[in-house]
Structures are given as C-alpha cells and as structure tokens.
Amino acid sequence: MRILNRLLLVVALVLLACPAFAGAKDPLFINLTSDDSHRALMAISFGQGQMERGHPLTVYLNDKAVLVASKKNAAQFAEEQKLLSGIAAKGGTVLVCPMCSKKFGVAEADFITGAKLTSPDITGPALFKDNTKTLSW
C-alpha cells in the first residue's frame, strides 16, 4: 500500500509540473484595448505570427483600440492597419466593439478593410470555441 501511495504521489507531481501545451491548430483570441501604437503593434504582430503557424486568429478591438481601426487615424496607425487588413485578407477575423466605436466616434464607414462591427453573436463563438487561447493587451 505504501508503494502505491508513493507511486500515486509521484504521478500527481509529474502531472502538476507539466506545462499546459497549446495544440498545433488551437484558435487564438486577442483582446486589444490600447491605442498605444507600440502595444497595438505588439499584439497584432504576435497574432499574425501565430496565424502564420496555423492558429485561427481573432483580434478583438475594444476600448480605445477601436481608434486603430479607423481610416481617419491612418497616419498614426499605418503599420498596425496594414497588418490588421492583411490578417483579415488571409482568413483571420478583426472585430470592433460597437459600444466602444460609438463612445470614441469611430463610424463603421471609417473602418479599415477587413474590420467588422461585432455583436455577442459573432464575438461569443470566436471567444468560446473549444481550445481557444486568449491574450490581452
């Protein structure tokens, strides 16, 4: 009995010590809240890199990050907008919070190519899809 208890303890410790691994094709949901160009570029670039490695990508722009999606801010966010449009063109999803868009005066007509005004019916399935990993900036 003592040997069995020790064996179970060792197995439990090994399992608890093992890091969690993402599957090769697990979806990634990035929640971007910042209009800081460096933070936005980090988040978008990271997502793009994972998408290139086979992970389906959703970038959710909310709070001040909705400003990144506005063509009116092209001078400030040129690189970020180019990456976001490229992500959308390659099958990724770029979602923009409607409440935040209204708060910060970003009209849907001003969105960059590929960005979509979202709703709970769109955001929920992307966020809660099995095995989805999330990151926030």
C-alpha positions in Angstrom: 0.0 0.0 0.0 2.8 2.3 0.8 4.4 1.8 -2.6 1.1 2.5 -4.3 0.7 5.8 -2.4 4.2 6.9 -3.3 3.6 6.0 -6.9 0.4 7.9 -7.0 2.1 10.9 -5.4 4.9 10.8 -8.0 2.4 10.6 -10.9 0.4 13.5 -9.4 3.5 15.7 -9.0 4.7 14.9 -12.6 1.2 15.8 -14.0 1.1 19.0 -12.0 4.6 20.0 -13.0 3.9 19.6 -16.7 3.1 22.8 -18.5 -0.1 23.2 -20.5 0.6 22.9 -24.2 -1.4 24.5 -27.0 -2.5 22.3 -29.8 -0.9 23.0 -33.2 -4.2 24.5 -34.5 -5.8 25.9 -31.4 -7.5 29.2 -32.1 -6.1 32.5 -30.6 -8.4 35.3 -29.5 -6.5 38.6 -28.9 -8.3 41.3 -26.8 -6.7 44.6 -27.6 -7.8 47.6 -25.5 -5.0 50.1 -26.1 -4.5 52.8 -28.6 -0.8 53.0 -27.8 0.9 52.2 -31.1 3.6 50.1 -29.6 1.3 47.9 -27.6 -1.1 47.6 -30.6 1.7 46.6 -32.9 3.0 44.0 -30.4 -0.5 42.4 -30.1 -1.2 42.4 -33.8 2.3 41.2 -34.8 2.1 38.4 -32.2 -1.3 37.3 -33.5 -0.1 37.5 -37.1 2.9 35.3 -36.2 0.7 32.7 -34.6 -1.8 32.8 -37.5 1.1 32.1 -39.9 1.8 29.0 -37.7 -1.7 27.7 -38.3 -3.7 29.1 -35.4 -7.0 30.6 -36.4 -6.9 34.3 -35.2 -9.5 36.7 -33.9 -8.4 40.2 -33.0 -11.0 42.0 -30.9 -10.5 45.8 -30.8 -12.3 47.4 -27.9 -12.0 50.4 -25.6 -9.5 52.8 -27.1 -8.2 50.2 -29.5 -11.2 50.9 -31.8 -9.2 54.0 -32.9 -6.7 51.7 -34.5 -9.4 50.5 -36.9 -10.3 54.0 -38.2 -9.0 55.1 -41.6 -9.1 58.6 -40.1 -6.1 57.6 -38.0 -4.1 56.1 -40.8 -1.1 58.4 -40.2 -0.9 57.3 -36.6 -1.5 53.6 -37.1 -0.3 52.9 -40.7 1.7 49.8 -39.8 -1.0 48.4 -37.4 -3.8 48.9 -40.0 -1.7 47.2 -42.8 -1.2 44.2 -40.5 -4.9 44.0 -39.5 -6.1 44.2 -43.1 -3.6 41.6 -44.0 -4.8 39.3 -41.2 -8.4 39.7 -42.5 -7.4 39.1 -46.1 -5.7 35.8 -45.1 -8.7 34.5 -43.2 -8.2 36.0 -39.8 -11.0 37.9 -38.1 -10.8 41.6 -37.0 -13.8 42.6 -34.7 -14.6 46.0 -33.5 -16.7 46.7 -30.4 -19.8 48.7 -31.3 -20.2 50.4 -27.9 -16.6 51.5 -27.9 -16.9 52.6 -31.5 -19.8 54.8 -30.5 -18.0 56.2 -27.4 -14.9 57.1 -29.4 -16.6 58.3 -32.5 -15.4 55.6 -34.9 -18.0 55.1 -37.6 -18.3 51.7 -39.3 -17.9 53.5 -42.6 -14.4 54.6 -41.5 -13.2 51.1 -40.6 -10.1 49.8 -42.4 -10.6 47.0 -44.9 -11.5 43.7 -43.2 -12.6 45.1 -39.8 -16.1 44.2 -38.8 -18.5 45.7 -36.3 -19.3 42.9 -33.9 -22.1 41.6 -31.7 -22.3 39.0 -29.0 -23.5 36.5 -31.7 -20.2 37.0 -33.5 -17.8 37.5 -30.6 -19.1 34.8 -28.4 -18.4 31.8 -30.8 -14.9 33.1 -31.5 -14.1 33.6 -27.8 -15.7 30.4 -26.5 -14.7 28.0 -29.3 -13.2 24.8 -27.9 -9.4 25.1 -27.1 -9.3 28.8 -27.8 -6.4 30.6 -26.1 -6.8 34.3 -25.1 -4.3 37.1 -24.7 -5.0 40.7 -23.7 -3.1 43.9 -24.5 
